[in-house]
Amino acid sequence: MLNSMMSLSKCYFELTSYMKENEEYGTFWQILEDEYLLSKRMLLELSGMEILMEKETISRESIKIRENIVLPLLVIQQYALQMIAQHNEHQPQYEKIVTRSLYGNINASRNSA
């Protein structure tokens, strides 16, 4: 149960919330968010906790610290991907941004609690 709580604690649907308005992917995004909310509610109910990882303070705080590092990289990465999708004249630079931001995100994920 702890692994599931940890995984759900790392979810941040606000980052991709703009996708719910997307004609092609909006329905899929909503399904994912609904499943996340249901899973979270059920885990909390089963565990008797009020917040995910309530009894794992150090791990919960570690995830928060990691997210403060990863979130800006994800925002930059998403912007660069959007520019690439628009076939922007600076495509090679945006591709480098995506690659470089991946390095930071992968490293942060490997070193997370």
C-alpha positions in Angstrom: 0.0 0.0 0.0 2.9 2.4 0.8 4.3 2.1 -2.8 0.8 3.0 -4.2 0.6 6.0 -1.9 4.1 7.1 -2.9 3.2 6.9 -6.5 0.0 8.8 -6.1 1.8 11.4 -4.0 4.0 12.2 -7.0 1.1 12.9 -9.3 0.5 16.5 -10.2 -2.5 16.8 -12.5 -2.5 20.6 -12.4 0.6 20.5 -14.7 -1.3 18.9 -17.5 -4.8 20.3 -16.7 -4.8 22.2 -20.0 -5.1 18.9 -21.8 -8.6 18.3 -20.5 -9.7 21.0 -23.1 -7.9 19.2 -25.9 -10.2 17.7 -28.4 -8.1 14.6 -29.1 -6.8 13.9 -25.6 -9.2 15.6 -23.2 -11.3 12.5 -22.6 -8.3 10.4 -21.9 -6.8 13.0 -19.5 -10.1 13.1 -17.6 -10.2 9.3 -17.3 -6.7 9.4 -15.8 -7.6 12.1 -13.3 -10.8 10.3 -12.3 -8.9 7.0 -11.7 -6.3 8.9 -9.7 -8.9 10.5 -7.5 -10.7 7.2 -7.0 -7.5 5.4 -6.1 -6.5 8.1 -3.7 -9.9 8.1 -2.0 -9.9 4.3 -1.7 -6.4 4.1 -0.3 -7.1 6.7 2.3 -10.3 4.9 3.2 -8.6 1.5 3.5 -5.7 2.9 5.5 -7.7 5.2 7.8 -5.4 8.1 6.9 -6.5 11.6 6.0 -3.5 12.3 3.7 -1.3 10.1 1.6 1.7 8.7 3.5 0.4 10.3 6.7 2.7 8.2 8.8 5.8 8.5 6.5 6.7 12.1 7.2 10.3 11.9 6.0 9.4 10.2 2.8 6.5 12.6 2.2 8.7 15.6 2.7 11.4 14.1 0.5 8.8 13.9 -2.3 7.8 17.5 -1.8 11.5 18.6 -2.1 11.9 16.5 -5.2 8.8 17.9 -6.8 10.1 21.5 -6.2 13.1 20.5 -8.3 11.3 18.6 -11.0 8.2 20.8 -11.5 10.1 23.7 -13.2 11.9 21.3 -15.4 8.6 19.7 -16.5 7.1 23.1 -17.2 10.1 24.0 -19.4 10.0 20.6 -21.1 6.2 20.9 -21.9 6.7 24.4 -23.4 9.6 23.1 -25.6 7.5 20.1 -26.7 4.6 22.5 -27.6 7.0 24.6 -29.7 8.3 21.5 -31.4 4.8 20.4 -32.3 4.3 23.8 -33.9 7.3 23.3 -36.1 9.0 26.3 -34.6 12.0 27.8 -36.4 14.1 27.1 -33.3 13.3 23.4 -33.4 16.9 22.2 -32.7 17.2 24.4 -29.6 13.8 23.2 -28.3 14.9 19.6 -28.9 18.0 20.2 -26.8 15.9 21.8 -24.0 13.7 18.6 -23.9 16.8 16.4 -23.8 18.5 18.5 -21.1 15.4 18.7 -18.9 15.0 14.9 -19.2 18.5 14.5 -17.6 17.4 16.5 -14.5 14.0 14.7 -14.2 15.6 11.2 -14.6 18.3 12.0 -12.0 15.7 13.4 -9.6 13.5 10.3 -10.0 16.4 8.0 -9.4 17.4 9.8 -6.3 13.9 10.2 -4.8 13.0 8.4 -1.6 
